[in-house]
Amino acid sequence: MNHEEMLTLIKTRRSCRSYRPDAVPEDVLDKVLEAGTYAPTGGGRQSPVIIAVRDSKLRSALSAMNAEIMGGDSDPYYGAPVVVLVLAEGNTFVEDGTCVLENLMLAAHAMGLATVWVHREREMFDNEKGKALLREWGLPETLRGVGAVALGYAAQEPVEAAPRKQNYIVKL
């Protein structure tokens, strides 16, 4: 991929809020997840943990936990067949996890998949239900939720990007 193709990839990625139920092939998912591991992290510590959830029962439980925080019952992951949680620890956990999430979304777009960043994972994993899941998964309770990516094939064509706002960039 040349620099123009990379810039086009960045400019054409859109958030998707409607997914087909089709499974994401294992090899495609693996490539997307691996891209997340190459995100920059504070001091090179690689503090994030990426959790790819494909199990429908666990996915439904996570959806309910997230929706409860929002005070609703709709699926915050929009029916995507894969939910990728990003958790991290340390002083730069937000920044580290954010870079991982962006890498995941761009890699997914490059592989023909759709994504949307979903919030409230911090609240989900800062409470006892979330800590219990971390224990069940054999992960340290010190991990904090940064966000999640709903991942799958789009059920509809993405809309075009909104025009960029005036004064988005300031050169001094």
Backbone hydrogen bonds, N-H to C=O, Kabsch-Sander energy under -0.5 kcal/mol:
donor,donor_aa,acceptor,acceptor_aa,energy
6,M,2,N,-2.2
7,L,3,H,-2.4
8,T,4,E,-2.3
9,L,5,E,-2.4
10,I,6,M,-2.2
11,K,7,L,-2.4
12,T,8,T,-1.7
13,R,9,L,-1.0
13,R,10,I,-0.5
16,C,115,T,-2.2
19,Y,78,Y,-1.1
20,R,153,Y,-3.0
29,L,25,P,-2.7
30,D,26,E,-2.7
31,K,27,D,-1.6
32,V,28,V,-2.0
33,L,29,L,-2.8
34,E,30,D,-2.5
35,A,31,K,-1.8
36,G,32,V,-1.3
37,T,33,L,-1.0
37,T,34,E,-0.8
38,Y,35,A,-1.2
39,A,36,G,-1.3
44,G,41,T,-2.5
45,R,42,G,-1.8
49,V,87,L,-3.3
51,I,49,V,-0.5
51,I,85,L,-2.6
52,A,50,I,-0.6
53,V,51,I,-0.7
53,V,83,V,-3.1
54,R,52,A,-0.6
59,R,55,D,-2.8
60,S,56,S,-2.3
61,A,57,K,-2.0
62,L,58,L,-2.6
63,S,59,R,-2.4
64,A,60,S,-2.3
65,M,61,A,-2.3
66,N,62,L,-2.5
67,A,63,S,-2.8
68,E,64,A,-2.3
69,I,65,M,-1.4
70,M,66,N,-1.4
71,G,67,A,-0.9
71,G,68,E,-0.6
72,G,67,A,-2.7
78,Y,75,D,-1.7
80,A,77,Y,-2.2
82,V,151,L,-1.6
83,V,53,V,-2.1
84,V,149,V,-2.8
85,L,51,I,-2.9
85,L,83,V,-0.7
86,V,147,G,-2.6
87,L,49,V,-2.3
88,A,144,R,-2.2
93,F,90,G,-1.4
96,D,92,T,-3.1
97,G,93,F,-2.4
98,T,94,V,-2.3
99,C,95,E,-2.0
100,V,96,D,-1.7
101,L,97,G,-2.5
102,E,98,T,-2.2
103,N,99,C,-2.3
104,L,100,V,-2.6
105,M,101,L,-2.3
106,L,102,E,-2.5
107,A,103,N,-2.6
108,A,104,L,-2.4
109,H,105,M,-2.1
110,A,106,L,-2.2
111,M,107,A,-1.5
112,G,109,H,-1.6
113,L,108,A,-3.0
114,A,152,G,-3.8
115,T,14,R,-0.7
116,V,150,A,-1.0
118,V,148,A,-3.2
124,M,120,R,-2.1
125,F,121,E,-2.2
126,D,122,R,-1.1
127,N,123,E,-0.6
130,G,124,M,-0.6
131,K,127,N,-2.5
132,A,128,E,-2.4
133,L,129,K,-1.7
134,L,130,G,-2.3
135,R,131,K,-2.3
136,E,132,A,-2.5
137,W,133,L,-2.3
138,G,135,R,-1.3
139,L,134,L,-3.1
143,L,140,P,-1.6
144,R,88,A,-3.2
146,V,86,V,-2.6
147,G,86,V,-1.4
148,A,118,V,-2.0
149,V,84,V,-2.2
150,A,116,V,-2.4
151,L,82,V,-2.8
152,G,114,A,-1.8
155,A,18,S,-3.0
156,Q,18,S,-0.5
168,Y,165,K,-1.1
172,L,170,V,-0.5
